[in-house]
C-alpha cells in the first residue's frame, strides 16, 4: 500500500522565472536545494510563495548576484512538517521600478502631415 501512495519525486524545479511584485520585470532564479522528497500522491504538498526582496520605491532597484528573492514553503498536509526552498539570483540585475515608469517620458507616436493635390 505504501508503494502506491508514496513516491520519491522532484517537488520543485531547480530554476524558475519569477516576476518581481510591483514591477514588470521577470528574473530567472535558481536554488541549490535537493528538490526530491517523498510525497503522498493522494495528498500532495502545498506550496506557499513568500517574497524576500523588497521593491524600493525611492531608490534604484538593484539585485546583486546570489540575492535571496523568493522563499517557497512546502507543507506536508499529513504531518504538518514544512521545508523551505530559497531561490536566488544567479547574476546581478538592475531593474526599473514603478517610480521610473511614472517619471519616464511617454513614447510619442508621430503622425505624418500630408498635402493632397486637387
The first five atom37 places (N, CA, C, CB, O) and aatype in JSON, in Angstrom:
{
  "aatype": [20, 20, 20, 20, 20, 20, 20, 20, 20, 20, 20, 20, 20, 20, 20, 20, 20, 20, 20, 20, 20, 20, 20, 20, 20, 20, 20, 20, 20, 20, 20, 20, 20, 20, 20, 20, 20, 20, 20, 20, 20, 20, 20, 20, 20, 20, 20, 20, 20, 20, 20, 20, 20, 20, 20, 20, 20, 20, 20, 20, 20, 20, 20, 20, 20, 20, 20, 20, 20, 20, 20, 20, 20, 20, 20, 20, 20, 20, 20, 20, 20, 20, 20, 20, 20, 20, 20, 20, 20, 20, 20, 20, 20, 20, 20, 20, 20, 20, 20, 20, 20, 20, 20, 20, 20, 20, 20, 20, 20, 20, 20, 20, 20, 20, 20, 20, 20, 20],
  "atom_mask": [
    [1, 1, 1, 1, 1],
    [1, 1, 1, 1, 1],
    [1, 1, 1, 1, 1],
    [1, 1, 1, 1, 1],
    [1, 1, 1, 1, 1],
    [1, 1, 1, 1, 1],
    [1, 1, 1, 1, 1],
    [1, 1, 1, 1, 1],
    [1, 1, 1, 1, 1],
    [1, 1, 1, 1, 1],
    [1, 1, 1, 1, 1],
    [1, 1, 1, 1, 1],
    [1, 1, 1, 1, 1],
    [1, 1, 1, 1, 1],
    [1, 1, 1, 1, 1],
    [1, 1, 1, 1, 1],
    [1, 1, 1, 1, 1],
    [1, 1, 1, 1, 1],
    [1, 1, 1, 1, 1],
    [1, 1, 1, 1, 1],
    [1, 1, 1, 1, 1],
    [1, 1, 1, 1, 1],
    [1, 1, 1, 1, 1],
    [1, 1, 1, 1, 1],
    [1, 1, 1, 1, 1],
    [1, 1, 1, 1, 1],
    [1, 1, 1, 1, 1],
    [1, 1, 1, 1, 1],
    [1, 1, 1, 1, 1],
    [1, 1, 1, 1, 1],
    [1, 1, 1, 1, 1],
    [1, 1, 1, 1, 1],
    [1, 1, 1, 1, 1],
    [1, 1, 1, 1, 1],
    [1, 1, 1, 1, 1],
    [1, 1, 1, 1, 1],
    [1, 1, 1, 1, 1],
    [1, 1, 1, 1, 1],
    [1, 1, 1, 1, 1],
    [1, 1, 1, 1, 1],
    [1, 1, 1, 1, 1],
    [1, 1, 1, 1, 1],
    [1, 1, 1, 1, 1],
    [1, 1, 1, 1, 1],
    [1, 1, 1, 1, 1],
    [1, 1, 1, 1, 1],
    [1, 1, 1, 1, 1],
    [1, 1, 1, 1, 1],
    [1, 1, 1, 1, 1],
    [1, 1, 1, 1, 1],
    [1, 1, 1, 1, 1],
    [1, 1, 1, 1, 1],
    [1, 1, 1, 1, 1],
    [1, 1, 1, 1, 1],
    [1, 1, 1, 1, 1],
    [1, 1, 1, 1, 1],
    [1, 1, 1, 1, 1],
    [1, 1, 1, 1, 1],
    [1, 1, 1, 1, 1],
    [1, 1, 1, 1, 1],
    [1, 1, 1, 1, 1],
    [1, 1, 1, 1, 1],
    [1, 1, 1, 1, 1],
    [1, 1, 1, 1, 1],
    [1, 1, 1, 1, 1],
    [1, 1, 1, 1, 1],
    [1, 1, 1, 1, 1],
    [1, 1, 1, 1, 1],
    [1, 1, 1, 1, 1],
    [1, 1, 1, 1, 1],
    [1, 1, 1, 1, 1],
    [1, 1, 1, 1, 1],
    [1, 1, 1, 1, 1],
    [1, 1, 1, 1, 1],
    [1, 1, 1, 1, 1],
    [1, 1, 1, 1, 1],
    [1, 1, 1, 1, 1],
    [1, 1, 1, 1, 1],
    [1, 1, 1, 1, 1],
    [1, 1, 1, 1, 1],
    [1, 1, 1, 1, 1],
    [1, 1, 1, 1, 1],
    [1, 1, 1, 1, 1],
    [1, 1, 1, 1, 1],
    [1, 1, 1, 1, 1],
    [1, 1, 1, 1, 1],
    [1, 1, 1, 1, 1],
    [1, 1, 1, 1, 1],
    [1, 1, 1, 1, 1],
    [1, 1, 1, 1, 1],
    [1, 1, 1, 1, 1],
    [1, 1, 1, 1, 1],
    [1, 1, 1, 1, 1],
    [1, 1, 1, 1, 1],
    [1, 1, 1, 1, 1],
    [1, 1, 1, 1, 1],
    [1, 1, 1, 1, 1],
    [1, 1, 1, 1, 1],
    [1, 1, 1, 1, 1],
    [1, 1, 1, 1, 1],
    [1, 1, 1, 1, 1],
    [1, 1, 1, 1, 1],
    [1, 1, 1, 1, 1],
    [1, 1, 1, 1, 1],
    [1, 1, 1, 1, 1],
    [1, 1, 1, 1, 1],
    [1, 1, 1, 1, 1],
    [1, 1, 1, 1, 1],
    [1, 1, 1, 1, 1],
    [1, 1, 1, 1, 1],
    [1, 1, 1, 1, 1],
    [1, 1, 1, 1, 1],
    [1, 1, 1, 1, 1],
    [1, 1, 1, 1, 1],
    [1, 1, 1, 1, 1],
    [1, 1, 1, 1, 1],
    [1, 1, 1, 1, 1],
    [1, 1, 1, 1, 1]
  ],
  "atom_positions": [
    [[0.83, -1.2, 0.0], [0.0, 0.0, 0.0], [0.87, 1.25, 0.0], [-0.94, 0.0, 1.21], [0.53, 2.24, -0.65]],
    [[1.98, 1.22, 0.72], [2.87, 2.37, 0.78], [3.43, 2.71, -0.6], [4.0, 2.11, 1.75], [3.57, 3.89, -0.93]],
    [[3.75, 1.71, -1.39], [4.3, 1.94, -2.73], [3.29, 2.62, -3.65], [4.74, 0.64, -3.34], [3.7, 3.32, -4.58]],
    [[2.02, 2.44, -3.42], [1.01, 3.06, -4.29], [0.73, 4.51, -3.91], [-0.26, 2.26, -4.23], [0.28, 5.28, -4.76]],
    [[0.97, 4.89, -2.66], [0.65, 6.27, -2.25], [1.88, 7.15, -2.12], [-0.08, 6.25, -0.95], [1.76, 8.36, -2.34]],
    [[3.04, 6.62, -1.77], [4.24, 7.43, -1.57], [5.17, 7.3, -2.78], [4.97, 7.0, -0.29], [5.41, 6.2, -3.28]],
    [[5.69, 8.45, -3.24], [6.61, 8.48, -4.36], [7.77, 9.41, -4.04], [5.89, 8.92, -5.67], [7.59, 10.45, -3.41]],
    [[8.96, 9.01, -4.47], [10.15, 9.86, -4.33], [10.29, 10.61, -5.64], [11.45, 9.01, -3.98], [10.69, 10.03, -6.65]],
    [[9.97, 11.91, -5.62], [9.99, 12.66, -6.87], [10.42, 14.1, -6.63], [8.62, 12.63, -7.55], [10.49, 14.57, -5.49]],
    [[10.69, 14.77, -7.73], [11.1, 16.18, -7.67], [9.87, 17.03, -7.41], [11.82, 16.62, -9.0], [8.89, 16.96, -8.16]],
    [[9.91, 17.84, -6.35], [8.75, 18.64, -5.97], [8.87, 20.1, -6.39], [8.54, 18.56, -4.48], [7.85, 20.78, -6.55]],
    [[10.09, 20.6, -6.58], [10.28, 21.97, -7.05], [11.37, 21.98, -8.11], [10.66, 22.92, -5.86], [12.3, 21.17, -8.05]],
    [[11.28, 22.87, -9.1], [12.31, 22.93, -10.13], [13.58, 23.6, -9.61], [11.79, 23.69, -11.35], [13.55, 24.36, -8.64]],
    [[14.71, 23.31, -10.26], [15.99, 23.93, -9.89], [16.04, 25.41, -10.24], [17.14, 23.2, -10.58], [16.69, 26.19, -9.54]],
    [[15.34, 25.81, -11.32], [15.29, 27.22, -11.7], [13.88, 27.57, -12.12], [16.3, 27.54, -12.84], [13.15, 26.75, -12.68]],
    [[13.49, 28.83, -11.84], [12.16, 29.31, -12.2], [12.27, 30.72, -12.75], [11.2, 29.27, -10.98], [13.24, 31.43, -12.48]],
    [[11.27, 31.13, -13.52], [11.13, 32.52, -13.94], [10.12, 33.15, -13.0], [10.68, 32.64, -15.45], [9.01, 32.65, -12.85]],
    [[10.5, 34.26, -12.37], [9.7, 34.88, -11.33], [9.52, 36.35, -11.63], [10.33, 34.69, -9.95], [10.49, 37.04, -11.93]],
    [[8.28, 36.84, -11.56], [8.03, 38.26, -11.75], [8.09, 38.95, -10.4], [6.65, 38.5, -12.44], [7.37, 38.59, -9.47]],
    [[8.97, 39.96, -10.29], [9.12, 40.71, -9.05], [7.82, 41.46, -8.8], [10.35, 41.7, -9.12], [7.37, 42.2, -9.68]],
    [[7.19, 41.3, -7.62], [5.94, 42.01, -7.34], [6.12, 43.52, -7.43], [5.41, 41.63, -5.95], [7.07, 44.07, -6.87]],
    [[5.21, 44.19, -8.12], [5.27, 45.63, -8.28], [6.04, 46.08, -9.51], [5.88, 46.24, -7.08], [6.13, 47.28, -9.76]],
    [[6.59, 45.15, -10.28], [7.32, 45.5, -11.49], [6.83, 44.64, -12.64], [8.85, 45.33, -11.29], [6.03, 43.72, -12.47]],
    [[7.33, 44.96, -13.81], [7.07, 44.13, -14.98], [8.27, 43.26, -15.3], [6.7, 45.0, -16.19], [8.32, 42.62, -16.35]],
    [[9.24, 43.23, -14.4], [10.49, 42.52, -14.61], [10.36, 41.06, -14.19], [11.61, 43.19, -13.85], [9.91, 40.75, -13.09]],
    [[10.78, 40.17, -15.08], [10.86, 38.75, -14.76], [12.33, 38.38, -14.66], [10.12, 37.87, -15.82], [13.13, 38.76, -15.51]],
    [[12.67, 37.64, -13.62], [14.05, 37.22, -13.4], [14.1, 35.7, -13.3], [14.64, 37.88, -12.13], [13.13, 35.06, -12.9]],
    [[15.24, 35.16, -13.68], [15.46, 33.72, -13.53], [16.12, 33.5, -12.19], [16.34, 33.13, -14.71], [17.15, 34.1, -11.89]],
    [[15.53, 32.64, -11.38], [16.04, 32.33, -10.05], [16.44, 30.87, -9.98], [14.99, 32.67, -8.96], [15.84, 30.02, -10.64]],
    [[17.46, 30.58, -9.18], [17.94, 29.2, -9.03], [18.01, 28.84, -7.55], [19.33, 29.03, -9.71], [18.07, 29.72, -6.68]],
    [[18.0, 27.54, -7.28], [18.14, 27.04, -5.91], [19.19, 25.94, -5.87], [16.78, 26.52, -5.36], [19.42, 25.26, -6.87]],
    [[19.81, 25.78, -4.71], [20.76, 24.7, -4.51], [20.12, 23.54, -3.74], [22.01, 25.21, -3.76], [20.79, 22.55, -3.42]],
    [[18.86, 23.66, -3.46], [18.13, 22.69, -2.66], [17.94, 21.39, -3.43], [16.77, 23.26, -2.23], [17.61, 21.41, -4.62]],
    [[18.14, 20.26, -2.75], [17.83, 18.96, -3.35], [16.31, 18.85, -3.38], [18.49, 17.76, -2.54], [15.67, 18.69, -2.34]],
    [[15.75, 18.94, -4.55], [14.3, 19.09, -4.68], [13.54, 17.78, -4.78], [14.0, 19.92, -5.86], [12.39, 17.78, -5.22]],
    [[14.15, 16.67, -4.4], [13.45, 15.38, -4.4], [13.08, 15.01, -2.97], [14.33, 14.27, -5.05], [13.91, 15.02, -2.06]],
    [[11.8, 14.68, -2.8], [11.28, 14.3, -1.49], [10.27, 13.17, -1.66], [10.63, 15.51, -0.78], [9.76, 12.93, -2.75]],
    [[10.0, 12.5, -0.56], [8.92, 11.53, -0.55], [7.62, 12.3, -0.38], [9.1, 10.45, 0.6], [7.46, 13.07, 0.57]],
    [[6.69, 12.11, -1.31], [5.41, 12.81, -1.23], [4.27, 11.81, -1.42], [5.33, 13.93, -2.31], [4.41, 10.78, -2.08]],
    [[3.15, 12.14, -0.82], [1.95, 11.33, -0.94], [1.22, 11.78, -2.19], [1.04, 11.45, 0.34], [0.91, 12.97, -2.34]],
    [[0.93, 10.85, -3.09], [0.3, 11.21, -4.36], [-1.17, 11.59, -4.17], [0.4, 10.05, -5.34], [-1.72, 12.3, -5.01]],
    [[-1.81, 11.14, -3.1], [-3.21, 11.48, -2.87], [-3.36, 12.81, -2.14], [-3.88, 10.38, -2.08], [-4.38, 13.49, -2.29]],
    [[-2.37, 13.18, -1.34], [-2.39, 14.46, -0.63], [-1.05, 15.14, -0.83], [-2.71, 14.26, 0.89], [-0.18, 15.05, 0.04]],
    [[-0.84, 15.82, -1.99], [0.45, 16.44, -2.27], [0.75, 17.63, -1.36], [0.5, 16.88, -3.72], [-0.14, 18.16, -0.7]],
    [[2.01, 18.02, -1.34], [2.44, 19.15, -0.53], [1.87, 20.45, -1.09], [3.98, 19.23, -0.48], [1.72, 20.61, -2.3]],
    [[1.55, 21.37, -0.19], [1.09, 22.69, -0.62], [2.29, 23.61, -0.7], [0.01, 23.26, 0.35], [3.23, 23.5, 0.09]],
    [[2.25, 24.53, -1.66], [3.35, 25.46, -1.87], [2.88, 26.88, -1.57], [3.9, 25.36, -3.31], [1.82, 27.3, -2.04]],
    [[3.67, 27.6, -0.79], [3.38, 29.0, -0.47], [4.59, 29.83, -0.88], [3.06, 29.18, 1.06], [5.71, 29.56, -0.44]],
    [[4.37, 30.85, -1.73], [5.46, 31.73, -2.17], [5.53, 32.94, -1.25], [5.26, 32.17, -3.65], [4.51, 33.57, -0.96]],
    [[6.75, 33.25, -0.79], [6.98, 34.39, 0.08], [8.08, 35.24, -0.54], [7.36, 33.93, 1.54], [9.2, 34.77, -0.73]],
    [[7.75, 36.49, -0.88], [8.75, 37.4, -1.46], [9.71, 37.86, -0.37], [8.07, 38.63, -2.14], [9.28, 38.32, 0.69]],
    [[11.01, 37.73, -0.61], [12.02, 38.11, 0.37], [12.67, 39.46, 0.06], [13.09, 37.05, 0.46], [13.15, 40.14, 0.96]],
    [[12.67, 39.82, -1.2], [13.37, 41.04, -1.61], [12.36, 42.17, -1.77], [14.16, 40.83, -2.92], [11.44, 42.05, -2.58]],
    [[12.51, 43.27, -1.01], [11.54, 44.36, -1.11], [11.86, 45.29, -2.29], [11.51, 45.17, 0.2], [13.02, 45.57, -2.59]],
    [[10.82, 45.77, -2.95], [10.97, 46.74, -4.02], [11.17, 48.11, -3.39], [9.73, 46.73, -4.99], [10.39, 48.51, -2.52]],
    [[12.19, 48.83, -3.81], [12.47, 50.16, -3.28], [11.71, 51.19, -4.12], [14.01, 50.46, -3.27], [11.86, 51.22, -5.34]],
    [[10.93, 52.0, -3.48], [10.11, 52.98, -4.2], [10.86, 54.28, -4.47], [8.85, 53.28, -3.42], [10.52, 55.0, -5.41]],
    [[11.88, 54.61, -3.66], [12.57, 55.88, -3.83], [14.03, 55.73, -4.24], [12.5, 56.66, -2.56], [14.69, 56.72, -4.54]],
    [[14.54, 54.52, -4.26], [15.94, 54.28, -4.61], [15.99, 53.35, -5.82], [16.72, 53.66, -3.42], [15.01, 52.68, -6.13]],
    [[17.12, 53.32, -6.51], [17.24, 52.38, -7.64], [17.12, 50.95, -7.15], [18.58, 52.58, -8.37], [17.57, 50.6, -6.05]],
    [[16.53, 50.14, -7.97], [16.34, 48.72, -7.62], [17.45, 47.92, -8.27], [14.94, 48.21, -8.09], [17.58, 47.86, -9.49]],
    [[18.25, 47.29, -7.42], [19.41, 46.53, -7.87], [19.43, 45.2, -7.13], [20.73, 47.31, -7.64], [19.3, 45.16, -5.9]],
    [[19.59, 44.13, -7.89], [19.74, 42.8, -7.29], [21.17, 42.34, -7.5], [18.72, 41.78, -7.89], [21.6, 42.16, -8.65]],
    [[21.91, 42.15, -6.45], [23.26, 41.63, -6.56], [23.2, 40.14, -6.87], [24.07, 41.9, -5.26], [22.17, 39.5, -6.66]],
    [[24.28, 39.6, -7.35], [24.34, 38.16, -7.59], [24.18, 37.42, -6.27], [25.67, 37.76, -8.28], [24.7, 37.86, -5.24]],
    [[23.46, 36.32, -6.29], [23.22, 35.46, -5.13], [22.33, 36.12, -4.07], [24.55, 35.07, -4.51], [22.46, 35.83, -2.88]],
    [[21.43, 37.01, -4.49], [20.49, 37.64, -3.58], [19.26, 36.76, -3.42], [20.09, 39.05, -4.08], [18.7, 36.29, -4.41]],
    [[18.85, 36.53, -2.18], [17.64, 35.74, -1.92], [16.42, 36.58, -2.3], [17.57, 35.3, -0.42], [16.22, 37.67, -1.76]],
    [[15.61, 36.07, -3.22], [14.46, 36.81, -3.73], [13.14, 36.16, -3.34], [14.55, 36.94, -5.24], [12.17, 36.86, -3.05]],
    [[13.1, 34.84, -3.33], [11.84, 34.13, -3.11], [12.06, 32.94, -2.18], [11.24, 33.67, -4.44], [13.04, 32.2, -2.31]],
    [[11.13, 32.77, -1.25], [11.12, 31.58, -0.39], [9.88, 30.78, -0.75], [11.15, 31.96, 1.15], [8.77, 31.32, -0.79]],
    [[10.07, 29.52, -1.01], [8.97, 28.62, -1.31], [8.82, 27.66, -0.13], [9.21, 27.84, -2.65], [9.72, 26.87, 0.15]],
    [[7.69, 27.75, 0.56], [7.45, 26.9, 1.73], [6.58, 25.71, 1.29], [6.76, 27.71, 2.89], [5.48, 25.88, 0.79]],
    [[7.12, 24.52, 1.5], [6.4, 23.27, 1.18], [5.85, 22.7, 2.47], [7.34, 22.24, 0.46], [6.6, 22.47, 3.42]],
    [[4.55, 22.46, 2.51], [3.91, 21.94, 3.72], [3.28, 20.59, 3.42], [2.85, 22.93, 4.26], [2.5, 20.45, 2.48]],
    [[3.64, 19.6, 4.22], [3.06, 18.27, 4.1], [1.73, 18.27, 4.86], [4.04, 17.16, 4.65], [1.72, 18.46, 6.07]],
    [[0.6, 18.05, 4.16], [-0.69, 18.12, 4.86], [-0.91, 16.99, 5.85], [-1.8, 18.12, 3.85], [-1.72, 17.13, 6.77]],
    [[-0.21, 15.87, 5.69], [-0.4, 14.74, 6.61], [0.31, 14.94, 7.93], [0.08, 13.46, 5.96], [-0.28, 14.71, 8.99]],
    [[1.57, 15.36, 7.89], [2.34, 15.5, 9.12], [2.44, 16.94, 9.61], [3.73, 14.95, 8.92], [2.73, 17.18, 10.78]],
    [[2.2, 17.92, 8.72], [2.33, 19.32, 9.09], [3.76, 19.84, 9.03], [1.8, 19.52, 10.47], [4.0, 21.01, 9.34]],
    [[4.7, 19.0, 8.62], [6.09, 19.44, 8.52], [6.26, 20.36, 7.32], [7.05, 18.23, 8.41], [5.54, 20.27, 6.33]],
    [[7.24, 21.26, 7.43], [7.5, 22.21, 6.35], [8.96, 22.14, 5.93], [7.13, 23.65, 6.78], [9.84, 21.85, 6.74]],
    [[9.18, 22.4, 4.68], [10.53, 22.56, 4.12], [10.53, 23.91, 3.43], [10.92, 21.38, 3.11], [9.52, 24.3, 2.84]],
    [[11.64, 24.62, 3.49], [11.74, 25.91, 2.83], [12.82, 25.87, 1.78], [12.02, 27.02, 3.85], [13.94, 25.41, 2.03]],
    [[12.48, 26.35, 0.59], [13.4, 26.41, -0.53], [13.64, 27.87, -0.85], [12.85, 25.62, -1.78], [12.69, 28.62, -1.09]],
    [[14.9, 28.29, -0.86], [15.25, 29.68, -1.15], [15.73, 29.76, -2.59], [16.35, 30.2, -0.16], [16.63, 29.02, -3.0]],
    [[15.12, 30.66, -3.35], [15.54, 30.92, -4.73], [16.34, 32.21, -4.75], [14.31, 31.0, -5.7], [15.93, 33.22, -4.16]],
    [[17.48, 32.18, -5.45], [18.4, 33.32, -5.52], [18.69, 33.71, -6.96], [19.71, 32.98, -4.79], [18.45, 32.94, -7.89]],
    [[19.21, 34.92, -7.13], [19.59, 35.38, -8.46], [20.96, 34.81, -8.82], [19.61, 36.93, -8.53], [21.87, 34.86, -7.99]],
    [[21.12, 34.27, -10.02], [22.43, 33.75, -10.4], [23.41, 34.86, -10.81], [22.27, 32.78, -11.54], [24.62, 34.67, -10.7]],
    [[22.9, 36.01, -11.27], [23.77, 37.12, -11.65], [23.12, 38.43, -11.22], [24.04, 37.12, -13.19], [21.94, 38.45, -10.86]],
    [[23.88, 39.51, -11.25], [23.38, 40.82, -10.83], [22.39, 41.36, -11.86], [24.56, 41.81, -10.65], [22.46, 41.03, -13.05]],
    [[21.46, 42.2, -11.39], [20.42, 42.73, -12.25], [19.98, 44.1, -11.75], [19.22, 41.77, -12.32], [19.75, 44.28, -10.56]],
    [[19.86, 45.05, -12.65], [19.28, 46.34, -12.35], [17.95, 46.42, -13.07], [20.23, 47.52, -12.77], [17.85, 46.06, -14.24]],
    [[16.92, 46.89, -12.37], [15.6, 46.94, -13.0], [14.91, 48.26, -12.76], [14.74, 45.81, -12.49], [15.22, 48.98, -11.81]],
    [[13.99, 48.56, -13.64], [13.16, 49.74, -13.47], [12.03, 49.41, -12.52], [12.62, 50.25, -14.82], [11.51, 48.29, -12.52]],
    [[11.64, 50.37, -11.72], [10.54, 50.18, -10.81], [9.4, 51.11, -11.14], [10.98, 50.38, -9.37], [9.47, 51.83, -12.14]],
    [[8.34, 51.13, -10.33], [7.18, 51.98, -10.61], [7.51, 53.46, -10.68], [6.14, 51.76, -9.56], [6.91, 54.18, -11.47]],
    [[8.47, 53.92, -9.86], [8.82, 55.34, -9.89], [9.42, 55.72, -11.24], [9.8, 55.66, -8.76], [9.1, 56.78, -11.77]],
    [[10.29, 54.88, -11.79], [10.89, 55.17, -13.09], [9.84, 55.14, -14.19], [12.02, 54.18, -13.39], [9.91, 55.93, -15.13]],
    [[8.86, 54.24, -14.09], [7.82, 54.18, -15.12], [6.96, 55.43, -15.08], [6.95, 52.93, -14.94], [6.54, 55.93, -16.13]],
    [[6.68, 55.94, -13.87], [5.82, 57.11, -13.74], [6.51, 58.38, -14.22], [5.36, 57.27, -12.3], [5.85, 59.29, -14.71]],
    [[7.82, 58.45, -14.07], [8.54, 59.67, -14.44], [9.19, 59.59, -15.81], [9.58, 59.98, -13.42], [9.69, 60.6, -16.3]],
    [[9.19, 58.43, -16.42], [9.8, 58.29, -17.75], [8.91, 58.97, -18.79], [10.0, 56.78, -18.12], [7.68, 58.9, -18.7]],
    [[9.52, 59.63, -19.76], [8.7, 60.27, -20.79], [7.95, 59.22, -21.6], [9.57, 61.14, -21.72], [8.46, 58.14, -21.89]],
    [[6.74, 59.56, -21.94], [5.91, 58.63, -22.7], [6.43, 58.51, -24.12], [4.44, 59.08, -22.71], [7.0, 59.45, -24.68]],
    [[6.23, 57.34, -24.7], [6.63, 57.15, -26.09], [5.71, 57.97, -26.97], [6.61, 55.65, -26.48], [4.48, 57.91, -26.83]],
    [[6.3, 58.72, -27.87], [5.5, 59.56, -28.75], [5.29, 58.86, -30.08], [6.15, 60.92, -28.96], [6.2, 58.24, -30.64]],
    [[4.12, 58.97, -30.55], [3.84, 58.47, -31.89], [3.68, 59.67, -32.8], [2.57, 57.55, -31.91], [2.97, 60.61, -32.46]],
    [[4.31, 59.63, -33.91], [4.23, 60.76, -34.84], [3.24, 60.43, -35.94], [5.61, 61.1, -35.44], [3.2, 59.33, -36.49]],
    [[2.47, 61.4, -36.23], [1.55, 61.24, -37.36], [2.05, 62.16, -38.45], [0.06, 61.55, -36.98], [2.42, 63.3, -38.18]],
    [[2.05, 61.69, -39.63], [2.53, 62.5, -40.75], [1.5, 63.52, -41.2], [2.9, 61.61, -41.91], [0.3, 63.3, -41.06]],
    [[1.97, 64.62, -41.75], [1.1, 65.63, -42.32], [1.18, 65.48, -43.83], [1.51, 67.08, -41.86], [2.26, 65.51, -44.42]],
    [[0.04, 65.33, -44.41], [0.02, 65.1, -45.85], [-0.75, 66.21, -46.53], [-0.61, 63.73, -46.16], [-1.75, 66.7, -46.01]],
    [[-0.28, 66.61, -47.69], [-0.99, 67.59, -48.52], [-1.53, 66.87, -49.74], [-0.05, 68.77, -48.93], [-0.81, 66.17, -50.45]],
    [[-2.77, 67.07, -49.96], [-3.39, 66.42, -51.11], [-3.57, 67.44, -52.24], [-4.75, 65.79, -50.72], [-4.0, 68.57, -51.99]],
    [[-3.25, 67.06, -53.44], [-3.43, 67.94, -54.6], [-4.82, 67.74, -55.17], [-2.34, 67.67, -55.68], [-5.35, 66.63, -55.2]],
    [[-5.41, 68.87, -55.62], [-6.73, 68.78, -56.21], [-6.63, 68.55, -57.69], [-7.52, 70.02, -55.94], [-7.65, 68.45, -58.37]]
  ]
}
